[in-house]
Structures are given as C-alpha cells and as structure tokens.
Amino acid sequence: MRLRAVSTFLIVCFVSIVASAQNLAPPVPERITVHSNVLNEDRVILVRMPAAAQGKKDKYPVLYLADGDGHINEVGAIIDFLASQGRCTPIMIVSIPNTNRTRDLTPTPATLRGPDGSAQNAPATGGGGDKFLEFIQTELFPEIEKRYQPRPYRIFAGHSLGGLLAIHALIAHPDMFNAYIAVSPSLQWDDQHTLHQAQQFFAKQKEFKKTLFFSLGNEGATPNPMGDGFDQMQKLFTTTMPKGFIVRSARYPDEDHGSTTFLAHYAGLRAVFDGWVMPREPGGGVPVGGLKGIEQHYGELSERFGFPVSAEQAINQLGYGLLGEKKIEESIATFKRNVELYPGSANVYDSLADGLEAAGKADVARQNVQKAVTVATETGDPLLPQFKQHLERLAAAATMENKAGQAK
C-alpha cells in the first residue's frame, strides 16, 4: 500500500494532519478489579492497550507498572511514540495503583527514609514486597492472560520504591519478568539490603538472559545514600557481567527525583529493545543483506524475545525501494516473499499488485487486490476502503482498455 498519485500530495498531507488530530487522545485504559486472596483485598488494575491496537486483534507484550495510575499516561505515550518510529513493538500496560505503597514496594521492614537517609517519621510498614510479587505472579498474571492472551514477554517498571522492588524482583524472582526498568531505585532502604543481595547474587551468575535499566536523577542531598547505592550498582556491573545479561544505566543531573521519570522510562524502553531497528547500509538506507538480511534480523529478534516479530513492514519497504529503482522483477519477488510469510495480511497482496501492475500484468494485479479486499473484509482491516479504491481503479482501467480494443 502506497500513495499512487503525486498530484494528490497536498490533499493527502491535509488528510493526514486531520487524521493525526483525531488520534491525539491516548487509548483510554480499561479498569478491572482483581480480588487478591494473597493480599486480602480488592485491587483496581488499569489496562492500557497500545495505540497500534486500534482496529486490530493482535497480541502484545506486557509492561507491569508500579505506581500505575501516576505513570500510565507518560509511559503509554512513550511506548506509542517508540512503536510508531519502529523502535519497539507495541506494548500493553498493566498498571497497579497503590493501596499501601510502602508495604507493597519494599522487600524488608524498615523505617521510611528520604534520599539523604533521614527518617521520614513513618512507622516500619515495609516488607510486603514478596507478597505483592506473589499477588502479581499467582493472581494478576493469570487474570491478564485469560482476558488478553498477551505475548510471553513481560517488563516490570517502577520508580523510587518501585525501582527498589524492580531490582529485588530481578534477583529474588528472576523468572517472573524478562526485563526490568528501575527509575531512581531507593537502594538506601534497610541499610542497602537489596543492593547487598544483588552483589551476592550476581557474583554467582555465569549466564543471565535478562535486561536491566536503572537510573538516577539529582536527589539534592548531601550525603546522598540513594546516590551511593546507585554508584555501587554501577560499579558492580563493571566487574561482574553474566553472559547474556544486558545492563544500561544513566544519571540525569538536571532532573530531580520526580522529573527524571520521563527520560528514564524512554531510555529504559530503548535499552530493552536495543537492536530492534533493522540495520541499514550507510547512506542509502538499504537494509543490510537485503531480503535475506531482513529475514535473519527478524528471526533473531523472534528468538530473543520469545514471540514472532513481524518482518512484513521491512520487507514491504524493501519491495517499494526496489520498485522505485525500476528493479521490477526483484520487487515482485520481494512482495511475493511477503505473501508467503504473511498470507493473513491484506496489505501484502495490495503491494504485490503494485509490482505486478508496474510489470504490465494488470489482470494478475487485479486478482491480488481482490484478495486484499477479501482478507481485509474478513479481518476488519482499517485499510479496506483504500484497497477497494485500488480495485475500482484497476477495474476502470481494464474497462477503458477493453473499449479501446473494441473500437479498433
């Protein structure tokens, strides 16, 4: 599917602007209630599907978000932006609003302290982190999987005490999630108990196929136990690095404890999906290795993430690139390969029709556009009107050609 008439460029731009304006509002999260026998309470959960899910029935990886109601719009916007730029796959968010934040997000009992280590006049209400994670694993996971059937890839993200819990989950329950984003983790909690556990844990790991991103803003405290914990965590991974473990970290001196979350969530998701983008040849923008290179790249991504990562769009772009260079037979071969790989996609037939039309094979092109219309109708594809327009244009051209032939 592509724009076919240069003369319609300004109209198309105007329509695109209008369409973008209509889609500015983020998808509204669904509110569900899960009763927890583990926590002995009802928990409200907010589930946000990615913008790319509109009109589709695809499956998506899940990002489980602590302090969910406070960060869901921010993280959702970042995900939608990165996905629209081809920097990550669309991701659904399962956000968990708090009932007793200190209880749920801390792994051990201790007095609540600020970034500088000073007591906050709060009782020792912490220590429920493992129970909270048990709720997520044994009650929330099954509910989400039953309702939404997500992809088998999970990310956990948390800020401050939520970042502390992310690191605790990484070392104490490593099978729960595939990747972890710990924004300004409160590693000063309980005299750096979780940090010390992490040091002991990673000293024993030879192979660890997980991803961790952790960060810190300007905490404005002297002395700064939170900053000390962050520095020790960074130092740990300069001397200890298990095979397969991906670690990234960042410090944001121009951001404070609250404002750092946007930059950190963006960088964290970029770290989780590092290598997602198809590598290109310098200057030309051609995928490295051509069609074989594309299939290899997306095959490796599928193996790494544990679910099929579609190469359809990249193959489609290669086909149109070849078509633009007048390499018509190569473009047709590329489009045909896309049909072989993704027969359930309407767009692959429409694109193949463009190649066949360029080769002067109008009848076969029309058959493929008809297939695109059929598949799009069956799947509820939002591009159905455009496929129908393409079919009408080809049919009209065929009618004119027949009349011209009869006139002769």
SVG drawing of the C-alpha trace seen along z (x, -y; Angstrom):
<svg xmlns="http://www.w3.org/2000/svg" viewBox="-16 -21 52 41">
<polyline fill="none" stroke="black" stroke-width="0.4" points="0.0,0.0 1.5,-3.4 0.5,-6.8 0.0,-6.4 -0.6,-10.0 1.9,-12.7 -0.8,-15.3 -2.7,-14.3 0.2,-15.1 -1.2,-18.3 -4.6,-16.6 -3.0,-13.6 -1.0,-15.8 -4.1,-17.7 -6.0,-14.4 -3.0,-13.1 -3.0,-16.2 -6.7,-15.8 -6.3,-12.1 -3.5,-12.8 -5.5,-15.4 -8.3,-12.9 -6.0,-10.4 -4.2,-12.6 -6.1,-11.3 -4.4,-8.3 -6.3,-5.0 -8.5,-5.0 -7.3,-2.3 -9.8,0.4 -10.4,0.6 -10.7,4.1 -10.9,5.3 -8.9,8.3 -9.7,9.8 -6.4,10.9 -6.5,13.7 -2.8,13.2 -3.2,9.5 -6.7,10.0 -8.1,7.0 -9.5,6.0 -7.0,4.4 -8.0,2.0 -5.9,2.5 -5.7,0.2 -5.0,1.9 -3.9,-0.3 -3.7,1.2 -1.2,-0.5 -2.4,-3.0 -1.4,-0.5 -4.0,2.0 -6.9,-0.1 -8.9,1.9 -6.6,5.0 -6.8,8.2 -3.1,8.7 -1.3,9.9 1.2,7.7 4.0,8.0 3.1,6.6 4.7,3.9 3.7,4.2 3.9,0.7 4.2,-0.1 2.6,-3.4 0.5,-2.7 -2.1,-5.5 0.7,-8.1 2.8,-7.0 0.4,-5.2 -0.2,-8.2 3.5,-9.1 4.7,-5.5 1.9,-4.9 2.8,-7.9 6.5,-6.9 5.5,-3.4 3.2,-4.7 5.9,-7.0 8.7,-4.4 6.4,-1.9 5.3,-4.4 9.0,-5.0 9.8,-1.3 11.9,-1.4 10.0,1.2 6.9,3.4 3.6,2.1 3.2,2.9 0.1,3.2 0.5,1.7 -0.9,3.3 -0.7,0.6 -1.2,1.2 -2.4,-1.7 -1.4,-1.6 -3.3,-0.7 -0.4,-0.6 2.6,-1.7 5.4,-1.3 4.1,2.1 3.9,3.4 7.0,1.9 9.6,2.7 11.2,6.2 12.1,5.8 10.7,4.0 12.5,0.7 11.8,-2.9 10.9,-5.0 13.8,-7.3 14.4,-10.0 17.2,-10.1 19.6,-11.6 19.0,-8.8 17.0,-10.9 14.0,-9.2 10.6,-10.4 8.7,-9.9 7.0,-6.9 6.4,-3.5 8.1,-0.4 5.3,0.6 7.5,2.1 8.4,5.6 5.5,6.8 7.3,6.8 7.4,10.6 3.7,10.9 3.0,8.2 5.0,10.0 3.2,13.2 -0.1,11.4 1.2,10.4 2.5,13.8 -0.2,16.1 -3.3,13.8 -2.7,10.9 -0.7,12.8 -3.4,15.5 -6.2,12.8 -4.3,10.8 -3.5,13.9 -7.1,15.1 -8.5,11.7 -6.0,10.6 -3.8,13.5 -0.6,11.4 2.7,12.2 5.0,14.2 7.3,11.2 7.0,9.2 8.6,6.0 8.5,4.6 8.9,0.9 9.0,-1.1 10.1,-4.4 11.8,-5.1 10.4,-2.4 9.1,-0.8 12.6,-0.8 13.8,0.9 11.2,3.6 12.2,4.0 15.8,4.8 14.5,7.1 12.3,8.9 15.2,9.3 17.3,11.2 14.7,12.8 12.2,13.8 14.2,13.8 11.7,16.0 8.8,13.5 9.9,10.9 12.2,10.7 13.2,7.1 13.3,4.5 13.3,0.7 14.3,-0.7 14.0,-4.5 15.8,-6.2 15.7,-2.9 15.6,-3.5 18.6,-1.3 19.2,-3.1 16.2,-1.2 17.1,1.0 20.8,0.1 21.1,1.1 19.8,4.6 18.7,5.2 22.0,3.8 24.0,6.2 21.8,9.1 22.3,8.0 26.1,8.0 25.9,11.6 23.5,12.7 25.5,11.5 28.8,12.8 27.4,16.3 25.8,15.9 27.6,17.2 24.7,16.7 21.6,14.5 19.4,13.7 17.6,10.6 17.7,6.9 18.1,4.2 18.0,0.4 18.5,-1.7 18.8,-5.5 19.1,-8.3 18.2,-12.0 19.6,-14.8 18.5,-13.9 19.8,-17.2 21.1,-15.6 24.4,-15.6 25.3,-13.0 23.3,-11.0 22.7,-7.4 20.4,-6.9 23.3,-8.1 25.7,-5.9 23.6,-2.9 23.3,-3.8 27.1,-4.3 27.7,-0.9 25.2,0.8 27.1,-0.7 30.4,0.4 29.0,3.9 28.4,4.3 31.9,3.1 33.4,6.1 30.6,8.7 28.7,9.3 26.9,12.7 26.7,13.9 23.6,12.7 22.8,10.0 22.0,6.6 22.6,3.7 22.2,0.0 22.3,-2.9 22.0,-6.6 22.3,-9.6 20.3,-12.8 21.8,-15.6 19.4,-18.2 16.3,-16.3 15.1,-15.9 13.6,-12.8 10.1,-13.3 11.0,-14.8 13.5,-12.1 10.8,-9.5 10.1,-10.5 13.7,-10.4 14.3,-7.2 11.3,-5.4 12.2,-6.4 15.9,-5.3 14.7,-2.1 12.5,-1.0 15.2,-1.8 17.5,0.4 15.0,3.3 14.5,3.1 18.1,2.4 18.8,3.8 15.2,3.8 15.8,1.5 16.8,3.2 20.4,2.1 20.9,0.1 23.7,-0.4 25.5,-3.7 24.0,-6.5 21.5,-4.5 19.1,-3.3 19.0,0.2 18.6,3.0 21.9,4.8 21.8,8.1 18.7,7.3 15.8,9.7 17.9,12.4 19.3,9.8 15.8,8.8 14.6,12.3 17.7,13.1 17.3,9.9 13.7,10.5 14.3,14.2 16.9,13.3 14.6,10.9 11.9,13.5 14.3,15.9 15.5,13.3 12.0,12.1 10.2,15.4 7.4,14.4 7.2,13.9 8.4,10.5 6.9,9.5 9.3,8.5 6.3,7.6 6.8,3.8 10.5,4.0 10.1,6.4 7.3,4.2 9.6,1.2 12.4,3.1 9.9,4.1 8.9,0.4 12.5,-0.6 13.4,1.8 10.3,0.7 11.4,-2.9 14.8,-1.9 13.0,-0.2 14.1,3.3 10.7,4.6 11.3,8.3 13.3,8.1 10.5,6.0 7.9,8.6 10.0,11.4 10.2,9.5 6.5,8.8 5.8,12.5 8.0,13.5 5.9,11.2 2.8,13.0 4.4,16.4 5.4,15.2 2.2,13.3 -0.8,14.7 -3.2,13.4 -2.2,9.7 -4.3,7.8 -1.6,5.3 0.9,7.8 -1.5,8.6 -2.1,5.0 1.6,4.3 2.3,7.3 -0.4,5.8 1.6,2.6 4.7,4.6 2.7,6.6 1.0,3.5 4.4,1.9 5.3,5.0 2.2,4.6 0.4,7.6 -2.9,5.9 -5.1,9.0 -2.9,10.7 -2.6,7.4 -6.4,7.0 -6.7,10.6 -4.3,9.7 -6.1,6.5 -9.3,8.5 -7.6,10.9 -6.5,7.9 -10.2,6.7 -11.3,10.2 -8.7,10.6 -9.3,7.0 -13.1,7.7 -12.5,10.9 -10.1,9.3 -11.6,5.8 -8.6,4.1 -8.9,0.3 -7.2,0.0 -10.2,1.8 -11.5,-1.5 -8.1,-2.1 -7.9,1.4 -11.4,1.0 -10.4,-2.2 -7.3,-0.4 -9.6,2.3 -12.0,-0.2 -9.2,-2.0 -7.8,1.2 -11.3,2.3 -11.9,-1.1 -8.6,-0.9 -9.5,2.6 -12.9,1.4 -11.3,-1.5 -8.7,0.8 -11.4,3.2 -13.4,0.4 -10.3,-0.9 -9.7,2.6 -13.2,2.9 -13.0,-0.4 -10.1,0.8"/>
</svg>
